């Protein structure tokens, strides 16, 4: 199956020959290598770029292990740039595998040579255009970006979107949504046919790739059980507010394991660095300020989340929220969890202040909208509950409820729009049309 990954390929094409290093980041096995070495190379060939002008190297392959040394990597590339009259395209996969080694040219043993030094040196070759992939967000930390200054462009790649899977889905399209929220968007999954093969692949991917990467990269010792439990607890609680303190209490009360909130916070950071988890912060809509804690954590892929739990908790309502969050992020929006405070009167006549939740406060530039994810609003009480926060937001930005049912866009008397999850996920430009008229 050939997925064109047009969103990401277009970004590479737009940045071709711009004099900057193109850094392709994202979860391991989400398709970064295929994007670079298949789709982008095919594009280069269509532009009459010769094979000798494409210098490719996959550093996660054993046969290329020696090039993880900065000096060896530098020599590998420079030896292949032979003709100054030609343009060369340097493609390096999994750049984070390059080792840090002491700089032999200085007396300070603390000074290290890294992949940054190699890339900054290669950038000075006038006829070289450089592309790298990486699966660790720390390679784009503030320190690294400072060294790159204005010389690096990031292209963030995500697992396959619902729309990408839908386009190539074989069989009755009514089954796409169920399969997608069950197995997610890791490309290899969709080349497998049975549940057993798909679940085995996803479980193995966790054990042999993500957890192993975190343990080795951060030198975590004798803590594998804690990492496993933490991933399972977060998987069970997607869509729920939590924080390291609450998680620490969960470890103590349910697992009889003592883990400090600080340690849990560090471990969550490891998985966020590996692009496996994402964090959505809380935002006070009326007060226009962020609330530090608690927050929500989402898995970057629903199939990986389900694999953590042995496919025993495939709850459509929570997975729908997770998928919606991921798709909004993929489309380039900043996404927070909204809080709307309002005053009400309790049964005893006492005035109280309540906090109502907006699933997503969605921003991009000066664009904003508010989105609720709801499995169904057929029941009047459920409908009232879902829109309670939206009708109390005192601004004119779009308010949207995304439901599980197949539903073309409609609008109620409050100006709140309702649309089905599949229709939303298949309409890439839905949020880019603020003036769109509802279809009744």
N, C-alpha and C positions, 0 to 999 in steps of 0.2 A: 504494500500500500504506500503510495507516494502522497504525503501531505505537503502542500506547497508552502505553508507557513508564510503567507504573503505579508502579513503585518511586519514580521521581522526581516524578511528578505528585502522588502522595500526600504527599511531603515538602513540596511547595509548598503544597498545601491545608492541611496541618497548621500551616504557618507563616503562613498568610494573616492579615493584620491584627494581627500580633503586635508591631508597633512597631519592628521591626528591618529592616535592609536584607537582602533575600534575594539572595545572590550565587551564580549558577549558573556553575560552572566546568567545564572539560574540553577535550579535543582539538577543534580546529576541524573542523567538518563532521560531528561525531558526533551532532548532533540537538538541541543546546541551543536554537537559535532556534525549531525546530519545537515543542519542549516548551513554550516560553514563549508564542509568538505563535499557536499552533494549539490545542494541548491545554489549556493553562491558560486561554487566552482563551475557549475553548468552555465550560470549567467556569464561568468568571465569568458568561458569558451565561446559563448554566443557572440561575444564582443571581439572575437579573434585573438584572444590572449592565448599564447602558446603554452604547452604543458611545461616547458622548461622555465616559464615565467611564474609558475605557481609552485611555491615552496611550502610544502605541508609537513607537519610533524605532530604526532599525537603522543604527548608525554605520559599518558597513563598506560601506554603499552610497554610490556616488559622489554621488548627489543630496543626500545628507545630510552631505556633507563639512564644510560650514560649522559644523555643530553639534559638531564636534570641538573647537571653541573653548569653554572652560569658561563664558564669559559667554553665548555664543549658546545653549548647551545649557540653562543655567539659565533663560534667558528663554523658550525653547521650552516648557519644562514649566510654568512659572508662569503663562504666558499662557493655558494651557488648563485651569487649575484656577479655575473661575469661580464656582462655587456652593458656599458653605461648608456647605450642608446635605447635600451629596452626598459619597460616598466615591470617590476617584480612585485608579486603579491605574496606576502609572508603570512602563513596561517598556522598558528600554534595552539594546539588543543590542550586544555587543562594546565594552564600556565602556573597554577599554584603548586604544582609538583616540583618546580625548580627549587633547589636547596639554597639555604643561606650559608655562605662559607666565609671564613675570615678573609679580609682584603690583604693579599700578600704585599701590596705596594705601600702600606702604611705601618707604622710601629704600634698603633692602637689595636690590641686584639679584640676589642669590643666592636670595632667597625666591620660590618658585614657587606658582602656583595649579594645582591638578590636579583630576581627577575626584573625589578624596576631598572636597575643599572643596565641590564642587557637591552631592554626595550628603549630606554632613552638614548642608548648608543646607536641602535638600529634606526631610530627616527632620523638621525643625521645623514643617513644614506639618501641622497636626493631622489633616486629612482625606486625606492621601496615604499610599499603601502602595507601597513601592519595590522593584523587581526589576531586577537587571542580570545580564548574562552576560559572561563573559570567558574568553579562551583563553591566558592567561599567568599562571602561578602566582605571579609576582612581584607581581601586584596583590593577593595575599593574604600578602605577606611579613610578617615580624614587625613592621616599621615601620608598615605599613598597618593591621595588626590592632590595633596600639597606638592608632592614631588612631580606629579604629572602636570600640575598647574592647569593651563587651558589646552593641554595636548591629548586629552583622552575623552572618548565618547562611549557611554555605556548603552548597550542594547540588552534589555532584560527579557529573557525568554521564559515562557511559562509552559506547563503541560498543555496538551491539546485542549482547545476550548470546546464547548458543546457544539458550536456551529461547525467547527472543523470535523468533529466526529460525525455529526448529522449529515454532512455533505457526502461522506464516504460510507455511511452505514448501509450494510447489506441486509435486506429483508424488510419487514414491516416497520415503517418509521415510528409507529406508536410505541415500539420497544426501546427507542433510543434513550429517552429520558431515564427510564428505569436502569438500563445498563450503564449509563453515564454516571448517575449518582452512586451506583454500586462499585464500578471498577475505575472511575476517574479517567484521566487523560494522558497517562504515560503511554507514549507511542507503541511500545512493544506489546502492551496489553491487547491492543486491537489487531494484532497479528495472531493471537491465540484464540482458540475456539471454545474451550470448555471452562467452566467455573474452576475446576481443579487446577488447570494450567495457569489461569489468570491469578488465582489466589496464591498459588505457589510462587509465581514470579514476583508478586508484590511483597510477600513475606520475605523471600530471599533478598530482594532489593534492600529492604530495611536492615536485615541482619548483616549482609555481606558488604553493603555499600555505605548507607547513612550512619548507622551506629559505629561501624568500624572506622569510618572517616573521622567521626567526632572523637572517638577514643584515642586514635593515633595522633590526630592533629593537636589535640589539647592535652595529650598524655594523661588521660583520666585513668586512674588505677583503682581496681577493686570496687568500682562504682557502677558496673554494668547493670546490676539489678535496679539501682535507683534510676538510671536513665530509662530502662524499660518501663518501670512503674510510672515514671513521670509522663512518658509519651502516652501510656494507656489512660492515665487520669485525664490528660488534656484531650485525648481523643473522645473519651466518654462525655466530656463537658463542653464540646464545641457549642458556641452560641450562649454560653453561660459566663457571667462575670466572675472573675477570680483574681488572685494575686499571689505572690510567693508565700505570704504569711498563711493564707487559707490553705494553700497546697501543702505547706509544712504541717499544718494541723491534720490534714487528711492522711499524710504519711504516718503520723503518730497515732491517730485514733483508729484507722482502718488497717494499717500494715504493721503497726508497732515498730516503726523505724524512725529514728531521730535524724532529721535533716533540717538544717537551718534555712530560713527564708533566703539568706544571702547565697547559699549554695544552690538552691533551686533557681534563683534568679540568674546565676551564672550559667547553669545547665540549659535553661530556656534560651539564653543568649547564644549558646553553642548551636542549637538547632535553628535559630533564626539566622545565624551566620551561614548555615548550610542551606538556606532557603526552604527548609522543610516546614517551618512554622511562620505565621504572620501574626502581628499584634495590632489590634484595633483599640485605640485610646478612646476614653469617654470625653464628650464635649457638651458643655452646658449651653444649649441653644439660646436661651433667653439671656443668660449672663455673659455669653460670648467668651467663654474661657474653658481651658482644659481642666479636667479632673484627673489628678495623678493616678489614683487607684480606686477601684479595681479596673480591669480591662478584659477584653475578650481575645482568645487565641484561636486562630483558624489554621487548619492544615492546608498546605499549598496544593494538595490533590486529595480528592475524596476517596479514591481507591486506596491510597496509602493509609489514610485514616481508618478505613474499614478493615484493612489488612492487620493493623495494630490490634484490633479487637476480634480477630478471627471471623469477621463478617457476622458477628453475633448481635451487633447493635446498629443495624442499617435503618436508622430512623429518618424517614424522608423529610420531615420538617426541619431537622437540624442540618441535614446534608444540603437541603435546598438553600438555606441561609449561607452555608459555607461556600457553595458554588457561586451564589450570587455575589458574595464578597470578592471572591477570586476574580470573577469576570469584570467587576467594576475596577479593580486594581489593574487588571490586564489592559483595560481600555484607557488607562492613564489618569484615572481619578485618584484623589486623596480621599480615603474613606475612614470615617470615625463612627463611634457609637454615640448616638445622641441622647441627651437627658433634657426633659422638659418639666420644670417645676410648676405646680399650680396649687392654689389654696382651695380647700374644700371643707365641708362640715361633716364630722362623724355622726354616728347615730345618737350619741349622747349630747349632741349639740356643740361639741368642742371643735374649734377651728384647728385644722391640721394642714401641713404642707406635704404633698405627695410628689414623688418623682415618677414620671412616665418615660418609658424608653422609646426612642426612635432607633430602629435597627441600624440604619445607615444615614449619616450625614455625608453627602457626596459633593466634593469640590474639585474644580479645575479652573484655575485663574479666577475670573469673576463669575463663573458658572456655579450654581449650587442647586441641589434638589435633596429631598428627604424621601427615603424609601423604607417601607415596611415589607417584610417577607412573611407571608401567611399561607399555610397549606390550603385553607378554605375560609371564605367569609360568608358562606351560605346561611349560617345561623345568625340571626339578628344580634344576639348577645356577643358572639364572636366578632362580628363586624364592628359593633360599638367599641369593643376592646381594642381592636387593631387600629382604629382611626382616632382613638382618644387623644393620643399625643399629637397627631398631625393637625387636628382642628384647633389646637391650642398654641400653635407656632405663629407668632405675630409678624409674619412677613409674606411676601407674594411669590416666593420661589415655589417650584413645582413640588407637589406632594403625590407620591405614587405608592400604591399597594400592589405588590407582585404576588400572584396566587398560583397554586398548583394547577388549577383547572385551565383547560384550553379556552383562552379568552382574548378576543381582539380588544383594542383599547376602548374604554368607555370612561365616562366622568360622572361623578355624583353632584348633588346640590352644593357641596362644600368646595367644589373645584378639585377634589381628589380624583386622581386617575387610577384605574384598575387595569391590569394587563396580566396575561398568563406568563408563567416562567419561560416556557419554550418560545413564545413570541418575543419576549424580552431578549433572551439570549441569542436569538437568530437575527435580531434587528440591531446591527452594529451602531447605527446612527440615531437610535431612539432618543437618547439623552441629549443629542446635539441639535434637536429640533424643538426648542422651547415653545414655539408658537404653533406646534402641530395641533390640528383640530381632531377631536376624538371621533372614532368611527363607531357608529351605533348600529 
